Amino acid sequence: MSEITPSQTVGPFFAYGLAPHSRCEWRPEQGKDVYDWKNTATADLVTADTSGTKIRIEGRVLDGDGMPINDAMLEIWQADAQGRYAHPADNRPRPNTRFMGFGRSATDKNGVFSFDTIKPGSVPGPNGKAQAPHIVFCIFSRGMLRQIYTRLYFPDEAANAGDPILTLVPPDRRGTLIASKETQGEMPVYRFDIRVQGDNETVFFEI
């Protein structure tokens, strides 16, 4: 009689993606190799030339039992304040050319993540219809063979009512995609908790 193969979880393997990378060069005036450390992706998307309203996004990633996932990695992708993407397919002029619209954050022991960024503008959607300002989230976590995708919408946007993607979601589920505004001021804070399973599970999209 054969033994049952022990179960195994997948990952996480995110440390490399969260670590800064370096370029080594010999500098004779210093008589040594010098490493130029650079973060390829960080949780702070704001650059010196960024225009628009600076915001902070804070939240937690929770499992099906409502417990924090302490080793997840999140990536975000968004347009700038004028609704333009840092992508070759979007060739419209961008006043803030250093703003890439891409960020990466790990969760801490309490499942908490955060991003400092700017509130995006409206972008074209299916059939040219404008989409409400939103941020795309990609979540990697242990036990997942593939990452999952969702969106963050802002509670203070009248355009949410006509957004061509948000309106595809059943009305009783749309709230899982809308952040709550917690503070005002120079840098408003929006809270966005992500539940990967269970009660009030966040809506995820197939991409």
N, C-alpha and C positions, 0 to 999 in steps of 0.2 A: 504494500500500500504506500503510495507516494505521499510525501508531506506537502502541506499547503505552502506555497511561496509567500514569504512575509510581504505585507503591504508596504509600499513606499510612497512618500509624498514627492511632489515635484518642486525643486528649487528650495529656497530662492537663490538666484545667481545674479543679484543686482549690484553687488559691491563695485564691480568694475565700471558699470555705467554711472555710478555716483561719485567716482573718484576723479580728481583732476588729472589731466594728462600733461606730459612734459615733452619739451624738445631740448635735446642736449647739444650744446655747441662749445667748441674749444675757444677760449678767449685768452690769447697770448699775454695781453697786458695784465691779466690776473694770474696767469700761470696755472690755470685749472679749467676743468669742464664746468659749465654753468647750466643749470637746468631752469628753463623758462616754463614755470607752471601755469597752466591755463585750464579753467573749467570749461569743458565743452558744452555743458548744459547745467544751469543752476536754477534755484527757486526764485531768484531775483531777476526779472526780465527787464527792469527799467534801466535804460541807458541815458547817457548825458543829453542826447538830442531828442529824447522821447517827449512827444506832445500828448496832451490829453489828461484825463483824470486818473491820478494814481490811486490804486486800490490794493487791498490785501484780501486774499481768499484763504480762509481757514476752515478746517474740517477734520473729520475722522473717517477712517475706513473700518467698517464693522462686518463681522461674519454673521452667519445665520442665527446665532444665539445672541446677537447684540454685543459680542465681545470684540475688543479692539484687535485689529490685525497689525502687529508691530513690526512687520518686515516687508510691507508692500512698497512698491515704487510707482509713482504717478508721473505721467507726462501730460503737458497741456500744449495746445496749438490754437492760436487765435490771430485775428486780424488786428491792425493798429486802430487808433482812435478814428481814423478816416475810413475804416472798412477796407484797408488794403493789406494784402498778405505779402510776406517776404518770401516770394516763390516766383520762379521764372514764368509761370503761367499767368501771373498778375503783373503786367508790365506798366501799370499806372504809376506815375511819379509818387514817391514816398518822401515826405519832408523829414522823417526820422529814419534814415537809412540803416542805422545801427540796431534798431529794434527788430529782433528776429521772430518774435511771437512764439518761441518755443522754450519750455522750461521743464525741469525735472526735480522731483522732491521725493524723499523717503519718508515713511511714517516712523514716529518714535515709539517708545515702549507703550504709550497710551493710544497708538494708532493715529496720532495727530500729524497732519501735513499743513503746509502753508506756502503761498506764492505771493510775491510782490510784483504787480504788473500794472497795466493801464486798462481802463474799461474800453473794450473794443467797440467799433462802430458797426453799423449794419452792412451786411454783405449780400451779393446776389445769391439767389437760391434757384431751385428747379424752375424751369421755364422763365427765368429772369425775374421772378418775384422776390422782393427783398426779404431777407431773414432778419429776425430780431437779433440784437447783439447777443453773442453767446461765446462760450469757450468749450472746446472739445477736450475731454479727458480720456486718457488711456491708462488703464490700471493693470499692473502686473502683481501677482501675489503667489505665495506658495500653494501648491496643489492645482494650479491652473496650467493646462497645456497651451492655452492661447490667452493673450491679453483681451480685456473687455473694454468697450468704448461707451461713453455716455457724454452728455452735454450739460453745461451749467448755463441757465438763463437767469436774468436779473429781475427782481420783483418789481422794480419801478419802471418797467418798460411797457407802454401801451401796445407796442408792436408785437408782444407775445401772443395777443389774441388772434393775430393773422399769420403767425409764423408757419410756413408750409411744412416744417418738420414737427414742430411741437404739436400742431393740430392733428397729426396722425396718431398721437398718443391718446388713449382713452382719458377722458376728463378726470377721472378719479385717480389717475396715475401721474398726471402732469406735475403735481406738487413735488415729486421726487427729483425733478430736474430744475426746480427753481430755488435759488439760494435765498437766504434770509439776510436782510441788511441789519447789522448789529450796531454799528456806530456811524456817526457822521464825521465831519471835519475834513482836514486836508487829505487824509487817506482813509476813505470809508472802508469798513471791514464787512465782507460778505461771508456768511457761514454756509458750508456745503458739505454735509455728511453723505458718505457713500456706503450703502448697505448692499453687499454682494449677494446675499440670500435672505430668506426669511420674511418676516412681516415687514411691509413697507419697503420691499426690495427696490432699489434704484432701477429705473428703466435703462436698459442697455440696447445698443444698436448693432446690427450686423453690418460689417464693412468689408 
